[in-house]
Amino acid sequence: MNIIIYVTEVSSVNFSIKLMEEFEENYSVDNFLFFVYRNEIKLKILEKVNSSKVVIITQSYINQNTKENSINANRINEIENKYTRDSIWDYVYQDRMLLYTRSGFLYKKKTSFNREQLLSKVINRFDVLENLIDDFNPDFAVYCTQDFGTSISTLLFEILNFRKKPIHIPIIAKFGNFFSLTNDIYGSWEFLEKSFKFNINNKEFSVEKTTKDLLVNYKQGNKTAFYITKTNKTPLLLKFIKKIKTIYKYIFKELRNKSDYLHIPLHKYAFDNILISLRKLIMSKKNFFVNYNEIENSKYIFFPLHLEPELVLLVQSQPFIDQLNVIRNISKNLPRNIQLVVKDHPVADGRREISFFKELVQIPNVKILNSKINSIEIIKKSLGVITIIGSAGQEAFLHDKPVITLSNPFFNFLPSVNKIFNYDEIPHIVSKWDSFKPNMREQEVFLQTLINNSIDINLLGLIKDLSLKYKPKNVDNQNRLFMNFLISKINKDFRK
């Protein structure tokens, strides 16, 4: 048996090795092929694993082995006909390293490549990956986390999917610590959808009291359902210590990662951090934001911004990567008595250029709130939520609010969630929101179905704990629960 493991973060190295050990216990494994994002991850794995069974391919290796050739129209047609995206340009737009330029870890919407170079890079990446996969002939693949991060992982998915190889990708349920596994990199959760549609029409389907209580307690609070979200402020001293550790790591990386085109030099990392601090200072002096009490008694719809550039936009929602244009189109299609309230992603604070907010504040009928304001309170007093693909849509559904989605989040199948295909559908849908009546039975069945098809483990927390030198006491139990869940899913695929 041959197995592929995809690793995005250095923090996932110990977790990926645990995966490898688990597979060796359960299956007769001939070889492992690790696809990893950075050279640093490869070096970390090699420090801990000494086995002829293991081959490690980095994104830098794939990038270095792609050659810029003349564009072959037949090859483009083959890629477009063979794989799931309609156009080869989709694969170009999935890669932030092709679509954007960067000084360090901050990106600007400007490419360094011409048309032929962009297409040639994607075509050759397909060539390299196809040859690797066909030579290796895997039995199945496992992605370590849902945040797979890179366009190489998307191409890998496309090739494995076309060859009908089982793929197991974690999908975070965005409620508590529940997560499950899906077989689609583009965000759908097909089994949850089928289960919900069956259960909602099944009069004998029962919702446990603990689930009902969970929903009631959630509605009465003001915390996001995704508990992993940070709520406590980090003390200044601890922040300073973390910065010093990060600088030390970057100095160390300078010596080890010169061949990695993804590596950010220390001086560029430092410059970006200074730039972020400067932007935060400027933003605090500008009048871009309104106070929440200015809009809380008015009719408004909430639109949360996504972090940019990020997986959910580049890979899962490409038609909406220009969020300014999205907001303009939503605004002009709202009834005249309804405002659009926009709030930035908390992690994006200081990362966007000031010009973004200068343009945003000029859009009629739009009010901007500070990113630090609690999104749940905004949702509770809104008419509803419009989101591209964000978990705010699921939060709104559970807080008795209707939802419009532009892309394909896994919760699109919920009864009060409207997936639209044109902005001119907005007025008709929103006109009914004044008389919207929530259905608690739908919420309870959704939550029970989600729990039945998930496992209650903080996967991101488990991965982090396994990377620590001194591990928490319960980490082995949590890891065993995860491994049992994963192996049972893999075995079900083999029985199909």
N, C-alpha and C positions, 0 to 999 in steps of 0.2 A: 504494500500500500504506500502511496506517495501523497503527502499532505502539504498544502500551502498555508503559511501563517503570515498575515499582513500586520505590520507594526508601524504606528505613526509616531509615537512619543518615546523618549528615553525612559520616562517613568513606567512604561509598559514592558520593559525588558524582562524583569523578574516574572511578571504575569505571563508573558509569552513562553518563557522557559517552563513554567508550571504547566502550560498547555501542552507543550511538547512531551513532558514527562507523563502527563495523563494519557495522551494518545499512545505512547509506547506501552503503557500498562494495559490498555483496552484493545489495541489492534496490533497486527503484525506489520510494523512500519519499516519500509525499506529506506525512504529518504524524506527529508524535510526541505522545503524551499521557502526561505524567509524573504519576503519583499519588505524592505524597510525604507523609511522616508530619508533619513540622514545617515551619513557615514558614521557619526557618533554612535548611533544605535547599533550598527554592525560591530564596531569595536567593543561595545559593552557586552554584546552577546558572545563574541569570541573570547572575552575575558572569563566567561562563566561556562562556556560549552566547548568541549574538545571532542568532536565526533566527525567521522568521515561521512556520516549520514546528512550533515547539515550544509546546505549551500545558502549564501546570503547575497541578495541582489539589492543594491541601493538605487535610489532615484538618480543619483549622480552618475552611476554606471550606465543606466539606461540613457540618460541625457548625453553622456560622452560617446555612446555607441550609435547615436543617430547622426546620419549624414544628410547634408542639405543637397538634395538632388533636384533635377528638373521635375516639375509636377506631372504626374502620370494620371490622366483623366480616368482611365480604366480602373486604376487602383482606388481612386476616390469613389467611383461608382460602386466598386466592390465593398468598400467600407460602409458606405451609406445603405446599401442593400442588405448587408450581412448583419449589421448591428442595429441597436434600437433607436438611436437618434436620427432625426430626419436629414440632418445636414452635417457634413464634416466640421463645419464651423462651430457646432455645439461643443465639439471636443477641444477646439481652440479656446472657446470662451470659458471652459471649465478650469483652465489653468491660469491662476493669478500671475505666475511667472512669465507667461506669454502676453497676458492682457494688460498688465500693469508694470510700472517701473517702481523701484523702491530705493530709498537711501539706506535704510536699515530694516526695521520690521514694519515701517509705515509705507503705504502704497499710494501711488498716484495713477489716475486713469490715463495712462499713456504707454503705448507699446514701443519696445526698442527694435521691433522686427518689421520687415515689409511683408506683403501678402504672401509671396512665394515662400519666404522663410517660415512663416506661421504654419502654412499647410504642410510644408516639407517636414517640419519637426513632428507634427502629429502623425503623419503617414509613417515615418520611420520609427516612431515609438510603437505603433501598431506592429510593424514588421519585427522589431526586436522582441516584443512581448509575445507575439504569436509563436515565434520560433522557440522561445524559452518554455512556453506552456506545452507546446506539442512535443518537445524533447522530454520534458519532465512527466507529462501525462498524469496529472493529479487525480486522486479519487475524490477529494473535496478540499474546500478552502475555508479558513476561519479568519475573520477580521477581528482584531483585538478590541476595538471600540467603534462606536458609531461615528465618532469624529475622525474619519479616515483622512481628511485633509488635503489630499493631493489628486491631481488629474490622473496620475499613473494608476492609482487605485481604481479609478473609474474605468479606464481602459482595461485593466485586469479583470474587473467585473464583467465588462462587455464580452471579453474573449471567453471567460469561463462559462458565462451564461449561454452563449451561442453553442458551446460544446457540451451543454447540458450537465455541467459539473455542479454538484451541490455546493452552495455558498451559504455561510452562516455569519450574519452581520448583527451585532447587538443593536437593539432599538430601545431608546429610553422612553418610558411611557409618560414621563412628565407628570406623574402623580406619585408622591412619596418617593420611595426608592425602587419602585417597580420597573422592571425592564424585561424584555424578551428577546427573541431572535427572529430576524426576517431574512428573506432571500433577495431583497431588492435594495440597491444602493440609492435609489431615487426617492425613498421616503415612505413607500406604501407599507402597510401591514395587513396583507391580504387575509390571513387567518383570523385576525381580530375582527375585520369587517364581516366576514362570513359568519363568524360565531355570533356577533351582535345581531345581525339581521335574522338569524335563526331564533335567538333567545327572545328578541323583542316581540316576535309573533307566536311564541310558545307560552301559553297561559300557565303551564305547569312549571315554568322556570322560576325558581325562588331566589330572592336576594337575602343574604344573611344579615342578621341584626347588626353584626359588627360593621358590615359595609354601609348599612343605613346610618349608623352612628358616625362613621367616618365622614360621610357626605355632609351630615348636619353640622358636625364640628368644623369642617372645612368652610362651609358657607358662613358660619358665624365669626370666623376669624378674618384676618386681613393678610395672611401669608400666601405666597404662591404655592401651588400644589407641588411644584418641583422642589422638594425640601433641600436638595443639594445646594441651592442658591445661597450665597453667603449673606448672612444677616448681621453678623457682628463686625464692628470696626476693628481693624488691626492696630494695635498700639504703635505709636511712632517709633519707639525703640526697636520693636520687632521688625517694622518696615525697614529701618536703617540696616539692621543686621542682615535681612534678606537681600538688600541691595548690595551690600558688601560681598555676600556669598555669590551673588549673580555675577558681579564684576570679576571675582576670582575665577569663576567657572569660565567666563568669556576669555580671560587671559590664558587659561589652560587649553581651551578649545582652539585658540589661535595656533597652538603648536601641533594640534592633532588633525585639524580639519581644513588644511589649505587646499585640498583637492575637492572639497565639497562646495559646489556652487551655491548651495542653500545656506551656507554658514554666514552669519552676520558679524563682521569685525567689531571689536570693542568700541572703537571711536564712533562708528555709525550707530551702535546701540545707545551709546551715551548721548549722542546728538538727538536722537529721536525722543529720548526721555526728557531732555531739556525742552524740546519743541512741544511735547505734550503739556508740560508744566506751564509753558508760556501761553499756549492756547487756552488752557483752563483759566489763567489769570485774565486774559483778554475777554473771554466769554463772561466772566463774572462782572465785568464793567459794562457789557453791552446790554441793550434792552430787548434781547431776542425772546426771553421767556416771560410768560404771564404767570401771576400767582394763581394757584388752583381755585381759590375762593372767587376769582373773577369769572370762572366758567362753570362752577359746580352746579349752579341753579339753572343753567341754560341747557338747551337741547344740543347734544353733541354726540359724535361718533368717534371712537378711539382708534387711532392707527399707530401701532408701535413700530419703530424703525428697527431694521436688522443691522447687525454689525457688518461692516464691509472691509475688504472682500472676505466672504465666508462661504462655507460649504452649502448652506441652504439656498443661497442665491446663485452662486456660480454653477453648482451641479444640479440642484433640484428645482430652481425657479429662474432659469436664464432670461425669460422674457421680461423679468421685473428687476433686473440688476440696477437699472437707473431709477432709484427710489424717488428722486425729485420729480421725475416725469410721472411716476405712479401717483404721487400725491396731487400733482396738478390735475390729472385725469379724474381722480376721485372727487376732488374739490368742485370741479365744474359740473359734476353730475349729481351733487347733493341738492336736495330741496333747499330753497333760499333761507328757510328758518332754522337750518341745522348747520352747526359748525363741525369742522374736522379738527380734533385735538391730536397732536403728534407729540410723541415722547421718544427720545433717543434710547438706544440700548445702553444700559449702565456701563458695560465694558468699553463702549465707544467714547467715553468721556475724554476729550482732548485729542482724539485720533482723527477726527474729521477736520478738514480745512475750514477756516472761518467763513470762506466764501459760500460753503454749503448752506450755512444758516442765513447768510445774507440773501441768498436766493429763496430759501424756504420761507422766510418771514414776509416776502413779497407776494406769495401766493394768496389770492383772495380767500377769505373764509377759513383760514388756517390759524390755529393758535398752538404755540409750542410750550410744552411744560419741561421743567428741569428733569433730567434723567433720574435724579435721586428720589422723586416723588413715587409713592407706592402705586404700582400699576393696578393692584386689586381694587383700591379705593376708586381709581379712575374708571375701571370697568363697572363697578357696582352702580355708579351714578350715571352711566352712559345709556344711550338708546341701544347701543350694540357695538360690535367690534368689526372692523375690516382689517384683515391681515393678509400678507402674502403667503406665509407658510408657518408663522410663529405659534408657539404654545399659548399665547394670549387668546387664541381662538378657542382652545380647549378650556382655558380658565373661564372664558365668557359663558360657554355652554353650561358649565357646572355652577355658574353664578346667575343662571336664569336669564341670560342675554342672548339674542340672536347674533349670528355671525355670517360674514361674507369672507370667502377665501378666494385669492387670485390664482394660487398654485395648487399643489397636491399634498397637503399635510395628511398624516395617516388617519386623522379624525374627520375627514371630509364626508364620510358616510353618515354622520350623525344627523338626525332629522331637522334640527334647527340651524344647520350649517349649510349655507348656499355657496356652491362653487360657481363662479361666473366666468364667462368666456369673453364678454365685452363689457366695457365700462358703462355703456348705455343701459345695461340691465340694472344698475344700481338704483335709479329713482323708483322703479316699480317695486323692488324688494324693500327698500327703506320706507316707502310709503305705508307699509303694513306693520312697521315695527312699533308704532304707538299702541296697537292692539295685540301685541305679541303676548302669548300666554305660555309660560314654561311648563314642561311636563316632567315631574319628579320621577315618574316611573322610568322614563327614558334615561335619565341621569343615573338612577340606581342600577339599571340593567347594564348600562355602559360600564360603570365602575366595577360591577361584579364580574362582567365578562373580561374586563382588563385584568382583574386580579386572578381569575381562573386561568388565564393564558400567559401569566407572567410569573416572575419570581421576585420576592421581596428582599433584594440585596442591593446595597449601594455599590454598583459596579465600579464607578469612578473612584469611590472611596477605597474599595478593595484593591484596585490596581495601585493606588497611591500607597496604601498600607504595605503591600508586598514589596514596594521599592524602598521602604525604610530599613535602616540598619537594625533598629530595635522595634520589632513588630508588635502591634497590639495583641492581647491574649486571644481574642476571638477570631483572628484573621484566618487561622487554619480551618475553623468550622465554616466560615463564610466562603472560603475558597472551595471546600468540599461540596457545599450546596450548589455553588455555581457549576463546578465540574460535572456533578450528577445531572444537573439540568441540561448542560450542553451535550453530554454524551447521549442522553435520552433523545434529544432532538436529532442528533446525527444518526442514531440507530433507526429512528422512524423514517428518515430519508432513505436509508439503505433498504428498508422493508417495502418501500413503495414500488 
